[in-house]
Amino acid sequence: MFQESTTVELKREYTDDIKKTVLAFANTDGGKIYIGIEDDVRWTD
């Protein structure tokens, strides 16, 4: 089960807004971005 944290970000779809998340992870301890997963942990088609 995926859950957002300081190093995990869930995105429903790829948008230009994802650049902010990438920069935030690059400026901290790093992290992983999972695309295609709702914040409430439902997979999208």
Secondary structure, DSSP 8 states (H G I E B T S, - for coil): ----BTTEEEESS--TTHHHHHHHHHTTT--EEEESB-TTS-B--
